[in-house]
Amino acid sequence: MENFIFQNGTKIIFGKGTEEQTGSETALYGKKVLFHYGGGSIKKTGLYDKIVKSLNSSGVDFIELGGVKPNPELSLVHKGIDLCREKNIDFILAVGGGSVIDSAKAIAAGFYYEGDIWDAFVGKGRVEKALPVGVVLTIPAAGSETSTASVITNKKITSKQGMEWPVLRPVFAIMNPEVTYTLPAEQTAYGITDMIAHVMERYFTSVENNDLTDHMCEAVIKSIINNAPKVLDNPEDYNARAEIMLAGMVAHNDSLNMGRIGDWASHGIEHELSAFYGIAHGAGLAVIFPAWLKYVSAKKPEKVIQFASRIWGVEYNADNPQAAAAEGIKRLENFFRSMGLAVRLGELGIDNSKFEIMAEKAVMFGERGNYIKLGKDDVLEIYKLAE
């Protein structure tokens, strides 16, 4: 087990009707607020009106910036930074899913940053200070509501990069499972895939003697698997929605990191797909993670076999250990398929024409991964396994 420091200061406000507390919580941190959201779905569902009413009743002065897209774009971040500086904003309220929250964090970081905030995403700058960010979560998926991470796409250079700084962790996260009732089944499935991937990135570590957090990871994944069909069959199953929302938060709040060094290669490899083809992050992960598992299981099967046995109930055969690994991967793919997701690039309409450049970009800052270190040729093979 590795040495570690765990500190997560996000206040979680969880349950029915909690969005009504948005104004009172926001008023604790800011007098002039940027209300940041996505494409307008919060207006269709009535959540927008509830947030506005809550802010007004608490005397919070706010301006709006909507328009966040999946795979949030640097151009809107730049616009948000300029707006915050012009209007002397002192707090950012993000109402949405991971894309909105990541965009809000990038704006918060850019407010004080000298130069282009993109530099911090490519390792050329540090973020030591940021505006505080609060969250009303509408899409359980990325876990950005309690994390220190932000991922942004720079469309000018077709690049999707992430950064992590302690000052980016939201000060509060309001989480009402009821607001997720209206999510399309496809979006729910993407979110479930994303949170499973977040746990798996931590689970597959080269660090030994992490029995407690191994079992914690396995419990979170098994809970997601158990509740996924329930929310897809009955979108208004409050208890199942609550389990999924909680799991998405736990998957990325750093509690599963303790004593471990995560892998994160699959996320980096998928980011190139999102950058080049604009696909949903969860859609890409459903394809890339099984391909990554196939590649690493041929070289280092131990953890893949454990994953197959403990999570999917695959029986271990000492005479053919690779068979257990393969069966576990197959059951993971079948689970993704059961939610209506593709598990091959061809099913997404993606051919091999950009494999070479995507592999180059995936390792532009060095090797990927921890469970097994991956160079360009390794990444290229993973793309081929995902065809």
C-alpha positions as CSV (number, residue, x, y, z in Angstrom):
1,M,0.0,0.0,0.0
2,E,1.2,3.5,-0.9
3,N,1.4,6.5,1.4
4,F,-1.6,8.8,0.8
5,I,-3.4,11.9,1.9
6,F,-7.2,12.0,1.7
7,Q,-9.1,15.2,2.0
8,N,-12.4,16.0,0.3
9,G,-14.1,19.1,1.5
10,T,-17.1,19.1,-0.8
11,K,-20.4,19.3,1.2
12,I,-22.8,16.7,-0.1
13,I,-26.5,17.7,0.1
14,F,-28.3,14.6,-1.0
15,G,-32.0,13.7,-1.5
16,K,-35.5,14.8,-2.5
17,G,-36.1,18.5,-3.0
18,T,-32.5,19.5,-2.1
19,E,-32.3,21.8,-5.2
20,E,-34.4,24.2,-3.1
21,Q,-31.3,24.8,-1.0
22,T,-29.3,26.1,-3.9
23,G,-29.8,29.8,-3.1
24,S,-29.0,29.5,0.6
25,E,-25.8,27.5,0.0
26,T,-24.7,29.8,-2.8
27,A,-25.2,32.9,-0.6
28,L,-22.6,31.5,1.8
29,Y,-19.9,32.0,-0.8
30,G,-20.8,34.6,-3.3
31,K,-22.7,37.9,-3.9
32,K,-22.3,38.0,-7.7
33,V,-22.7,34.6,-9.3
34,L,-22.2,33.0,-12.7
35,F,-25.1,30.5,-13.3
36,H,-23.5,28.0,-15.8
37,Y,-25.5,25.3,-17.6
38,G,-25.8,23.3,-20.8
39,G,-28.1,23.2,-23.7
40,G,-31.4,24.1,-22.0
41,S,-32.7,20.8,-20.8
42,I,-33.0,22.2,-17.3
43,K,-35.5,24.7,-18.6
44,K,-37.7,21.9,-20.1
45,T,-37.7,20.0,-16.9
46,G,-38.5,23.0,-14.6
47,L,-35.2,22.8,-12.7
48,Y,-34.1,26.1,-14.1
49,D,-37.1,27.9,-12.6
50,K,-36.5,26.2,-9.3
51,I,-32.9,27.4,-9.2
52,V,-33.8,30.9,-10.2
53,K,-36.5,31.1,-7.5
54,S,-34.1,29.8,-4.9
55,L,-31.3,32.2,-5.9
56,N,-33.7,35.2,-5.9
57,S,-35.2,34.3,-2.5
58,S,-31.7,34.2,-1.0
59,G,-30.8,37.6,-2.5
60,V,-28.2,36.2,-4.9
61,D,-27.3,38.4,-7.9
62,F,-26.5,36.3,-10.9
63,I,-25.8,36.3,-14.6
64,E,-26.2,33.3,-16.9
65,L,-23.9,31.5,-19.3
66,G,-25.5,28.5,-21.0
67,G,-24.4,26.5,-24.0
68,V,-22.1,23.9,-22.6
69,K,-21.8,20.9,-24.9
70,P,-20.8,17.3,-24.2
71,N,-17.0,17.4,-24.4
72,P,-17.0,21.0,-23.2
73,E,-15.1,23.4,-25.3
74,L,-12.2,25.8,-24.6
75,S,-13.9,28.6,-26.6
76,L,-16.8,28.8,-24.1
77,V,-14.4,28.6,-21.2
78,H,-12.6,31.7,-22.6
79,K,-16.0,33.4,-23.0
80,G,-16.8,32.6,-19.4
81,I,-13.5,33.9,-18.0
82,D,-14.0,37.2,-19.8
83,L,-17.5,37.5,-18.5
84,C,-16.5,36.7,-14.9
85,R,-13.8,39.3,-15.0
86,E,-16.0,41.9,-16.6
87,K,-18.9,41.4,-14.1
88,N,-16.7,40.9,-11.0
89,I,-18.1,37.4,-10.4
90,D,-17.1,35.8,-7.1
91,F,-18.8,32.4,-7.4
92,I,-19.7,29.9,-10.1
93,L,-22.8,27.8,-9.9
94,A,-22.8,24.8,-12.2
95,V,-26.1,23.2,-12.9
96,G,-25.7,20.1,-15.0
97,G,-23.5,17.0,-15.5
98,G,-19.8,16.5,-15.8
99,S,-19.4,18.7,-18.9
100,V,-21.0,21.8,-17.2
101,I,-19.0,21.2,-14.0
102,D,-15.7,20.8,-15.9
103,S,-16.4,23.9,-17.9
104,A,-17.2,25.8,-14.6
105,K,-14.0,24.6,-13.0
106,A,-11.9,25.7,-16.0
107,I,-13.6,29.2,-15.9
108,A,-12.9,29.3,-12.2
109,A,-9.3,28.5,-12.7
110,G,-8.9,30.9,-15.6
111,F,-10.3,33.8,-13.6
112,Y,-7.0,34.4,-11.8
113,Y,-4.7,32.7,-14.3
114,E,-2.2,34.9,-16.1
115,G,-2.2,33.8,-19.7
116,D,-4.3,31.2,-21.5
117,I,-5.8,28.6,-19.1
118,W,-5.2,25.9,-21.8
119,D,-1.5,26.0,-20.7
120,A,-2.6,24.4,-17.4
121,F,-4.3,21.6,-19.3
122,V,-1.1,20.7,-21.1
123,G,1.2,20.9,-18.2
124,K,2.7,24.4,-18.8
125,G,1.1,26.2,-15.8
126,R,-0.1,25.7,-12.3
127,V,-3.5,26.6,-10.8
128,E,-3.0,27.9,-7.3
129,K,-6.2,29.9,-7.0
130,A,-9.7,29.7,-8.4
131,L,-13.2,31.0,-7.9
132,P,-15.3,28.7,-5.7
133,V,-17.6,26.4,-7.5
134,G,-20.9,24.9,-6.4
135,V,-22.9,22.2,-8.2
136,V,-26.4,21.1,-8.7
137,L,-26.0,17.7,-10.3
138,T,-28.3,16.6,-13.1
139,I,-26.4,13.7,-14.7
140,P,-24.7,11.0,-12.6
141,A,-21.6,10.1,-14.5
142,A,-18.3,11.9,-14.4
143,G,-18.1,12.4,-10.6
144,S,-16.9,15.9,-11.2
145,E,-19.2,17.2,-8.5
146,T,-16.6,16.1,-5.8
147,S,-13.4,15.8,-7.8
148,T,-10.4,18.1,-8.4
149,A,-10.4,17.4,-12.1
150,S,-11.6,19.2,-15.2
151,V,-11.4,18.0,-18.8
152,I,-11.8,20.4,-21.8
153,T,-11.6,20.0,-25.6
154,N,-9.6,22.5,-27.7
155,K,-11.3,22.1,-31.1
156,K,-8.8,24.3,-32.8
157,I,-6.1,21.7,-32.4
158,T,-8.4,18.6,-31.9
159,S,-7.1,17.9,-28.4
160,K,-8.9,16.8,-25.2
161,Q,-6.9,17.2,-22.0
162,G,-7.5,17.2,-18.3
163,M,-6.0,18.9,-15.3
164,E,-6.3,18.3,-11.5
165,W,-5.8,20.9,-8.8
166,P,-7.1,20.8,-5.2
167,V,-8.6,24.3,-5.6
168,L,-11.0,23.0,-8.3
169,R,-12.9,20.8,-5.9
170,P,-16.5,22.1,-5.6
171,V,-17.5,23.6,-2.2
172,F,-20.9,21.9,-2.3
173,A,-22.8,19.5,-4.4
174,I,-26.6,19.3,-4.4
175,M,-27.7,15.8,-5.5
176,N,-31.4,15.0,-5.9
177,P,-32.0,11.7,-7.7
178,E,-35.4,12.9,-8.8
179,V,-33.9,15.4,-11.3
180,T,-32.5,12.4,-13.2
181,Y,-35.9,10.8,-13.9
182,T,-36.1,12.5,-17.3
183,L,-32.6,11.5,-18.6
184,P,-32.8,9.6,-21.9
185,A,-31.9,5.9,-21.5
186,E,-28.8,6.4,-23.7
187,Q,-27.5,9.2,-21.5
188,T,-28.1,7.2,-18.4
189,A,-26.2,4.3,-19.9
190,Y,-23.2,6.5,-20.8
191,G,-23.1,7.8,-17.3
192,I,-23.2,4.3,-15.8
193,T,-20.3,3.3,-18.1
194,D,-18.3,6.4,-17.1
195,M,-18.6,5.7,-13.4
196,I,-17.7,2.0,-13.8
197,A,-14.6,3.1,-15.8
198,H,-13.6,5.5,-13.0
199,V,-13.6,2.7,-10.5
200,M,-11.8,0.4,-12.9
201,E,-9.1,2.9,-13.5
202,R,-8.3,2.8,-9.8
203,Y,-8.9,-1.0,-9.5
204,F,-6.2,-1.9,-12.0
205,T,-3.1,-0.9,-10.2
206,S,0.4,-2.3,-9.9
207,V,0.4,-1.5,-6.2
208,E,0.0,-4.6,-4.1
209,N,-1.7,-5.2,-0.7
210,N,-4.8,-3.0,-1.1
211,D,-7.3,-5.6,0.0
212,L,-9.7,-3.1,1.6
213,T,-9.9,-0.8,-1.4
214,D,-10.0,-3.7,-3.8
215,H,-13.2,-4.8,-2.1
216,M,-14.6,-1.2,-2.0
217,C,-14.0,-0.9,-5.7
218,E,-15.7,-4.3,-6.3
219,A,-18.7,-3.3,-4.2
220,V,-19.3,0.0,-6.1
221,I,-19.1,-1.8,-9.4
222,K,-21.4,-4.5,-8.3
223,S,-23.9,-2.0,-7.0
224,I,-23.9,-0.1,-10.3
225,I,-24.4,-3.4,-12.2
226,N,-27.3,-4.4,-9.9
227,N,-29.1,-1.0,-10.2
228,A,-28.5,-0.2,-13.9
229,P,-31.3,-2.4,-15.3
230,K,-33.7,-1.0,-12.6
231,V,-33.2,2.6,-13.7
232,L,-33.4,1.7,-17.4
233,D,-36.6,-0.4,-16.9
234,N,-38.2,2.2,-14.6
235,P,-36.6,5.7,-14.9
236,E,-38.6,6.9,-11.8
237,D,-37.3,4.2,-9.4
238,Y,-36.0,6.6,-6.8
239,N,-34.0,4.1,-4.8
240,A,-32.2,2.8,-7.8
241,R,-31.5,6.3,-9.1
242,A,-30.2,7.2,-5.7
243,E,-27.8,4.2,-5.7
244,I,-26.5,5.2,-9.1
245,M,-26.1,8.8,-8.2
246,L,-24.2,8.0,-5.0
247,A,-22.0,5.4,-6.8
248,G,-21.0,8.0,-9.4
249,M,-19.9,10.4,-6.7
250,V,-18.0,7.7,-4.7
251,A,-16.3,6.5,-7.9
252,H,-14.5,9.8,-8.3
253,N,-14.3,11.4,-4.8
254,D,-10.8,9.9,-4.2
255,S,-11.9,7.5,-1.4
256,L,-11.1,4.5,-3.7
257,N,-7.7,5.9,-4.4
258,M,-6.3,5.4,-0.9
259,G,-3.0,3.5,-1.0
260,R,-3.2,3.0,-4.7
261,I,-1.8,4.4,-8.0
262,G,-4.5,4.3,-10.7
263,D,-4.0,3.4,-14.3
264,W,-6.0,6.0,-16.4
265,A,-4.6,4.8,-19.8
266,S,-8.1,3.9,-21.0
267,H,-9.4,7.5,-20.3
268,G,-6.4,9.0,-22.2
269,I,-6.9,6.6,-25.1
270,E,-10.7,7.4,-25.2
271,H,-10.1,11.1,-25.1
272,E,-8.7,11.0,-28.6
273,L,-11.9,9.4,-29.8
274,S,-14.0,12.1,-28.2
275,A,-11.7,14.8,-29.6
276,F,-11.7,13.5,-33.2
277,Y,-15.2,12.2,-33.5
278,G,-17.2,14.0,-30.9
279,I,-18.7,10.9,-29.4
280,A,-20.0,10.8,-25.8
281,H,-17.2,9.9,-23.3
282,G,-19.2,6.9,-22.0
283,A,-19.8,5.6,-25.5
284,G,-16.0,5.6,-26.1
285,L,-15.2,4.0,-22.8
286,A,-17.6,1.1,-23.5
287,V,-15.4,0.3,-26.5
288,I,-12.0,1.1,-25.2
289,F,-12.0,-0.5,-21.8
290,P,-12.7,-4.0,-23.0
291,A,-10.0,-3.6,-25.7
292,W,-7.6,-2.4,-23.0
293,L,-8.5,-5.4,-20.8
294,K,-7.8,-7.8,-23.7
295,Y,-4.4,-6.2,-24.3
296,V,-3.2,-6.2,-20.7
297,S,-4.6,-9.6,-19.8
298,A,-2.3,-11.2,-22.4
299,K,0.7,-9.6,-20.5
300,K,-0.4,-9.4,-16.9
301,P,-3.6,-11.4,-16.3
302,E,-3.7,-11.5,-12.5
303,K,-5.9,-8.5,-11.7
304,V,-8.1,-9.2,-14.8
305,I,-8.8,-12.7,-13.5
306,Q,-9.6,-11.2,-10.0
307,F,-12.0,-8.8,-11.7
308,A,-13.7,-11.6,-13.6
309,S,-14.0,-13.8,-10.5
310,R,-15.1,-11.3,-7.9
311,I,-17.4,-9.1,-10.0
312,W,-18.7,-11.4,-12.7
313,G,-18.6,-14.7,-10.8
314,V,-16.3,-16.4,-13.4
315,E,-14.9,-19.7,-12.1
316,Y,-11.1,-19.8,-12.2
317,N,-9.4,-22.7,-14.0
318,A,-5.7,-23.1,-13.0
319,D,-5.1,-25.0,-16.2
320,N,-6.4,-22.1,-18.4
321,P,-6.3,-18.8,-16.4
322,Q,-6.6,-16.8,-19.6
323,A,-10.0,-18.3,-20.2
324,A,-11.3,-16.7,-16.9
325,A,-9.9,-13.3,-18.0
326,A,-11.5,-13.6,-21.4
327,E,-14.9,-14.6,-19.9
328,G,-14.8,-11.7,-17.5
329,I,-14.2,-9.3,-20.4
330,K,-17.0,-10.9,-22.4
331,R,-19.4,-10.4,-19.5
332,L,-18.4,-6.8,-19.2
333,E,-19.1,-6.3,-22.9
334,N,-22.4,-8.1,-22.6
335,F,-23.4,-5.7,-19.8
336,F,-22.6,-2.7,-21.9
337,R,-24.6,-4.3,-24.8
338,S,-27.5,-4.9,-22.4
339,M,-27.7,-1.1,-22.0
340,G,-27.8,-0.6,-25.7
341,L,-24.2,0.5,-26.1
342,A,-21.7,-0.4,-28.8
343,V,-18.5,-2.3,-27.8
344,R,-16.7,-2.0,-31.2
345,L,-15.6,1.2,-33.0
346,G,-17.2,-0.1,-36.2
347,E,-20.5,-0.1,-34.5
348,L,-20.0,3.7,-33.9
349,G,-19.1,4.2,-37.5
350,I,-15.4,4.8,-36.7
351,D,-12.8,3.3,-39.0
352,N,-9.0,2.9,-38.6
353,S,-8.1,5.9,-40.7
354,K,-7.0,8.0,-37.6
355,F,-5.6,5.3,-35.4
356,E,-2.0,6.4,-36.1
357,I,-2.5,10.0,-35.2
358,M,-4.7,9.2,-32.2
359,A,-2.1,6.9,-30.9
360,E,0.6,9.6,-31.3
361,K,-1.5,12.1,-29.5
362,A,-2.4,9.7,-26.7
363,V,1.2,9.5,-25.7
364,M,2.4,13.0,-26.6
365,F,3.2,13.7,-22.9
366,G,4.8,10.3,-22.3
367,E,3.7,6.7,-21.7
368,R,0.2,6.0,-20.5
369,G,-0.9,3.7,-17.7
370,N,0.4,2.2,-14.5
371,Y,-0.9,-1.4,-14.5
372,I,1.1,-1.7,-17.7
373,K,3.0,1.1,-19.3
374,L,1.8,1.9,-22.8
375,G,3.7,3.5,-25.7
376,K,2.4,4.5,-29.1
377,D,2.6,1.0,-30.5
378,D,0.6,-0.4,-27.5
379,V,-2.1,2.2,-27.9
380,L,-2.3,1.4,-31.6
381,E,-2.9,-2.2,-30.8
382,I,-5.6,-1.3,-28.4
383,Y,-7.4,0.7,-31.1
384,K,-7.1,-2.3,-33.4
385,L,-8.6,-4.6,-30.7
386,A,-11.5,-2.2,-30.5
387,E,-12.3,-2.3,-34.2
